[in-house]
Amino acid sequence: MQLIFVTTMAKISTFFALIALITSVSALPSSQSVDVEPAELIKSRAADDSWMNSVISSHNTNRAAYGASAVTWNANLYPGALSWAQACKFQHSGGNYGENLYAASGSSNIMADGMKAWMSEASKYDYNNPGFSSATGHFTQVVWKATTQVACASANCPAGTIFPTLPATYLVCRYSPPGNVMGQFRQNVGRHV
């Protein structure tokens, strides 16, 4: 009888040790470094309803604040934006659409973080001398009145692609018709309402 109790106690001890191990592994802080697979192996954000709503909502909230009408999702722009994000090249692709890029390491909400960065450029825009500036080009594209459609995609990129030593989440947004057209800034970039 005593042998059975010891065996049972050993099993119970082993069980609780396993539970403690599982709990400690699953409770690791999110700042722990992790290996990142190559971009082509990473499942990138799909264009699901939640993602599309986040993209449209963040754009339309900011556009309304500058007197621009709402944009809609353009499913034709999405595959190219996704492909470019997965390529992990932090440079403009050079297509016939507007394009905003943003990258961060450790971002939990890449769309919100990207939009915040782009809209922070608004304070630098010179309404008395409207035109393109690399310091305000993301902002002016977001609020460009003639733009009616958008699609955004993101991908996880390994260290050494976007940032030299850190993995990154890379956001690519494409716009149609494109903004930042020379000679059209005065009528397309409204003041904050």
C-alpha positions in Angstrom: 0.0 0.0 0.0 2.8 2.4 0.8 4.5 1.7 -2.6 1.3 2.6 -4.5 1.1 5.9 -2.5 4.7 6.7 -3.3 4.2 5.9 -7.0 1.0 8.0 -7.1 2.8 10.9 -5.3 5.6 10.7 -7.8 3.1 10.9 -10.7 1.4 13.8 -9.0 4.7 15.6 -8.5 5.7 15.0 -12.1 2.3 16.2 -13.2 2.6 19.5 -11.3 6.2 19.9 -12.4 5.1 19.7 -16.0 2.3 22.2 -15.4 4.8 24.6 -13.8 7.1 24.2 -16.8 4.3 24.8 -19.3 3.1 27.8 -17.4 6.5 29.3 -17.1 7.2 28.9 -20.9 3.9 30.3 -21.9 4.3 33.3 -19.6 7.6 34.5 -21.1 7.6 38.3 -21.5 6.9 39.4 -25.1 10.2 41.2 -25.2 12.1 37.9 -25.4 14.0 37.6 -28.6 12.7 35.0 -31.0 14.1 33.7 -34.3 12.3 35.0 -37.3 11.9 32.9 -40.4 12.6 34.3 -43.9 9.8 36.5 -45.2 8.6 34.0 -47.8 8.0 31.4 -45.0 6.0 33.8 -42.8 2.3 33.9 -42.9 1.5 37.6 -43.6 -1.6 39.3 -42.5 -4.5 38.2 -44.7 -7.0 40.8 -46.0 -9.7 39.6 -43.7 -12.6 41.8 -42.6 -11.0 42.9 -39.4 -7.8 44.1 -41.2 -9.8 45.8 -44.0 -12.0 47.6 -41.4 -8.9 48.7 -39.5 -7.3 50.1 -42.6 -10.4 51.9 -43.8 -11.4 53.2 -40.3 -7.9 54.6 -39.6 -7.8 56.3 -43.0 -11.3 57.7 -42.9 -11.1 59.0 -39.4 -8.0 61.0 -40.3 -9.3 62.1 -43.7 -12.5 63.4 -42.2 -10.4 65.6 -39.8 -8.9 67.3 -42.9 -12.1 67.6 -44.9 -11.5 64.6 -47.3 -14.2 62.1 -48.1 -14.1 58.5 -47.2 -12.0 55.9 -49.0 -13.0 52.4 -49.8 -11.0 49.1 -50.0 -9.4 48.3 -53.4 -9.0 44.5 -53.6 -6.9 45.0 -56.8 -4.2 47.0 -54.9 -3.9 44.5 -52.1 -2.0 41.6 -53.8 0.8 44.0 -54.9 1.0 45.6 -51.5 1.2 42.2 -49.9 3.9 41.1 -52.3 5.9 44.2 -51.8 5.6 43.9 -48.0 6.8 40.3 -48.2 9.8 41.3 -50.3 11.0 43.3 -47.2 12.5 46.1 -49.2 12.1 49.4 -47.4 11.8 51.6 -50.6 9.0 52.7 -52.8 8.0 50.3 -55.5 7.5 52.9 -58.2 4.1 51.9 -59.4 1.3 54.1 -60.8 -0.4 54.5 -57.3 0.3 56.4 -54.2 2.3 54.5 -51.6 3.0 54.9 -47.9 5.6 52.7 -46.1 6.2 52.2 -42.4 8.2 49.7 -40.4 8.6 49.0 -36.7 10.2 46.4 -34.5 7.9 45.0 -31.8 4.8 46.7 -33.1 1.6 45.1 -31.8 -0.7 47.3 -34.0 1.2 48.1 -37.2 -1.7 50.0 -38.8 -2.3 52.3 -35.8 1.4 52.9 -35.4 2.0 53.6 -39.1 -1.0 56.0 -39.2 0.2 57.8 -36.1 3.6 58.3 -37.6 2.2 59.5 -41.0 -0.3 61.9 -39.4 2.5 63.4 -37.1 3.8 65.0 -40.3 0.7 67.3 -40.5 2.3 69.9 -38.2 5.1 70.4 -40.7 2.9 71.0 -43.7 3.1 74.6 -45.0 -0.4 75.6 -46.2 1.0 79.0 -47.2 3.3 77.3 -49.7 1.5 74.1 -50.6 3.5 71.4 -52.4 5.4 68.2 -51.9 7.9 67.7 -49.1 9.5 64.4 -48.1 8.8 65.6 -44.5 5.0 65.6 -45.1 4.4 63.3 -48.1 2.9 60.5 -46.0 0.4 62.9 -44.4 -0.6 64.5 -47.7 -1.2 61.1 -49.3 -3.5 60.0 -46.4 -5.6 63.1 -46.6 -5.4 63.7 -50.4 -9.0 64.6 -51.4 -8.9 63.0 -54.9 -7.8 59.6 -53.5 -10.8 57.3 -53.3 -9.4 53.8 -52.7 -6.8 52.2 -50.5 -5.3 48.8 -49.7 -2.7 48.0 -47.1 -0.7 44.8 -46.2 1.9 43.9 -43.7 4.6 41.3 -43.3 7.1 40.2 -40.8 10.6 40.7 -42.0 13.8 39.1 -40.5 16.7 41.1 -39.1 19.0 42.4 -41.7 16.2 43.3 -44.2 14.5 46.4 -42.9 16.6 47.0 -39.7 20.2 45.8 -39.5 19.8 43.8 -36.2 16.1 43.6 -35.5 13.2 41.8 -37.1 10.5 44.2 -38.3 6.8 44.4 -39.1 6.5 46.2 -42.5 3.4 48.1 -43.6 2.7 49.0 -47.2 -0.4 51.1 -48.2 -1.3 51.8 -51.8 -3.7 54.5 -52.9 -5.8 55.2 -56.0 -5.8 57.7 -57.6 -2.4 58.6 -56.3 -1.9 61.7 -54.2 1.0 64.1 -54.1 0.5 65.4 -57.6 2.5 68.5 -58.4 0.3 71.6 -58.9 -2.7 70.0 -57.1 -1.8 70.4 -53.4 -3.9 73.5 -52.7 -7.2 71.8 -53.7 -6.3 68.3 -52.3 -4.8 69.0 -48.8 -7.3 70.6 -46.5 -6.8 72.2 -43.2 -7.7 70.5 -40.0 -11.5 71.0 -39.4 
